[in-house]
Each structure stands twice: as structure tokens, then as C-alpha cells.
Amino acid sequence: MTELARKRPEFRNINAIRDLPGYRLPVAGMVSILHRVSGVLMFALLPFIIWLFDTSLSSEISFARFRSAFTHGLWILPGVVIKLVALALIWAYLHHLIAGLRHLWMDVSHAAVTKEFGAKSARATLIASLLLTVVLGAKLFGLY
């Protein structure tokens, strides 16, 4: 068989259960998906964000109730769950902000649209958002 007559691979519909677990998504693809996930998370938790702002700014009594929600809990949810939801919001905001700045930089700087830059900036986005989330999460949980 010559080089030209070699059998080419056939592409068919994928089986999500069998094929997707073995698929390795590039870092830039993961950042892109997480950018969308963080946007949906912020949108879905918008009532919680509005409650946070309203309760923390209305009066001294409502601010005391706000602080109590983070220490003792709210309704049937313990305070740790409220803190974890706030931590998820912190991550979503930071990741969405940093990934959005990355996308803006790629739009403005045409030289930044290379595979190498995409991989490096995606890694930097993941590291920066996770590092900042850990720092702010430590503050949220009272470690400093």
C-alpha cells in the first residue's frame, strides 16, 4: 500500500458514555467551559447576592442577622454551607473576571492568538483565580 492509498480514519457520531471520559480537553477549553459555568453560577445565585447586599446594608440589626447567618446558619442551613456558597460565588466572580480579561486581551492583541499564548494564559487564569479564591476563602473562614 502506498502512502496515498492508506486507509483514513472514519469519523462517526460519538458515544458520550464510552468516548468522552477518555477525551483530554486542552487547558484553554477547560477555562472556556469554566468561564461559562462561573457566569451561570453567578446568575443562578443572584437572589443570594441581593439578599447579602440588602441584609448587610439595611440597618445594624440586619447586619447582625447577616453575620449570624455566616456563623450560626440560616433556616435549616448551617453557617458552613452559607460560607461555602459565598466561597463558590467568590470563585465564580474571580474566575469570570480573569477569564474575561484574558478574552479581552486576545481580542485586542492579535499577536496573542496563538496556541502557546492560549495555553499559557489559560494556566495563568486557573492559577490566579484559584490562588485568589484560597486567599479570600481563608479570610472568609477566619484563618487570618
C-alpha positions in Angstrom: 0.0 0.0 0.0 1.3 3.4 -0.9 1.2 6.5 1.4 -1.8 7.9 -0.6 -3.8 4.7 -0.6 -3.6 4.3 3.2 -7.0 3.9 4.9 -8.2 7.1 6.5 -9.9 7.1 9.9 -13.7 7.1 9.9 -15.5 9.7 11.9 -18.8 8.7 13.3 -21.1 10.0 16.0 -19.5 9.7 19.4 -20.9 7.7 22.2 -20.9 10.0 25.2 -20.5 7.3 27.8 -17.7 5.5 26.1 -15.8 8.2 24.3 -16.0 11.4 26.4 -14.2 10.1 29.6 -11.1 9.4 27.5 -11.1 12.8 25.8 -8.4 15.2 27.0 -9.7 18.8 26.8 -6.9 21.4 26.5 -6.4 23.9 29.3 -7.9 26.7 27.2 -11.0 24.6 26.6 -11.4 24.0 30.3 -11.0 27.7 31.1 -13.6 28.5 28.4 -16.1 26.0 29.9 -15.4 27.2 33.4 -15.9 30.8 32.2 -19.4 29.8 31.2 -20.0 27.8 34.4 -19.0 30.7 36.5 -21.3 33.1 34.7 -24.2 30.7 35.1 -23.3 30.2 38.8 -23.3 34.0 39.4 -26.6 34.4 37.6 -28.2 31.5 39.5 -27.1 32.8 42.8 -28.2 36.4 42.1 -31.0 36.2 44.7 -28.5 35.2 47.3 -26.2 38.1 46.3 -29.1 40.6 46.5 -30.0 39.2 49.9 -26.4 39.6 51.0 -26.3 43.3 50.0 -29.7 44.1 51.4 -29.2 42.4 54.7 -25.7 43.8 55.2 -26.6 47.4 54.4 -30.2 47.9 55.7 -29.6 48.5 59.4 -27.4 47.5 62.3 -29.9 44.8 63.3 -30.0 43.3 59.8 -26.2 43.4 59.7 -26.1 41.4 62.9 -28.5 38.9 61.3 -26.2 38.8 58.3 -23.2 38.0 60.5 -25.2 35.4 62.4 -26.1 33.7 59.1 -22.4 33.1 58.5 -21.6 31.9 62.0 -24.8 30.1 63.1 -26.6 29.4 59.9 -29.9 30.4 58.3 -33.1 28.4 58.3 -32.0 24.8 58.1 -28.6 25.5 56.6 -25.6 25.6 58.9 -23.2 28.5 58.7 -20.6 26.4 56.9 -22.9 25.9 54.0 -23.6 29.6 53.7 -19.8 30.2 53.7 -19.3 27.5 51.0 -21.9 29.2 48.9 -20.2 32.5 49.4 -16.9 30.8 48.5 -18.4 29.4 45.3 -19.5 33.0 44.5 -16.1 34.3 45.2 -14.5 31.8 42.8 -17.1 32.4 40.2 -16.6 36.1 40.2 -12.8 35.9 40.2 -12.6 33.3 37.5 -15.2 35.1 35.4 -13.3 38.4 35.8 -9.8 37.0 35.0 -11.1 34.8 32.1 -13.0 37.8 30.7 -9.8 39.9 30.9 -8.0 37.1 29.1 -10.6 37.1 26.3 -10.4 40.9 26.0 -6.6 40.8 25.7 -6.9 38.2 23.0 -9.4 40.3 21.2 -7.3 43.5 21.4 -3.9 41.9 20.8 -4.0 39.9 17.6 -0.5 38.6 18.3 -1.9 36.9 21.4 -3.9 34.5 19.3 -1.5 31.6 19.3 -1.7 28.1 20.7 1.2 28.8 23.1 -0.3 32.0 24.4 -3.7 30.3 24.8 -2.3 27.6 26.9 -0.1 29.9 29.0 -2.8 32.4 29.6 -5.3 29.6 30.4 -2.9 28.2 33.0 -2.4 31.7 34.4 -6.1 32.2 34.6 -6.7 29.0 36.5 -3.8 29.6 38.9 -4.7 33.2 39.6 -8.4 32.6 40.2 -7.7 29.6 42.4 -5.0 31.4 44.4 -7.1 34.4 45.0 -10.1 32.2 46.0 -7.9 30.4 48.5 -6.7 33.7 50.0 -10.2 35.2 50.2 -11.6 31.8 51.4 -9.1 31.8 54.2 -10.3 35.3 55.2 -14.0 34.1 54.9 -13.3 31.1 57.2 -11.4 33.3 59.7 -7.9 31.9 59.2 -6.4 35.4 59.4 
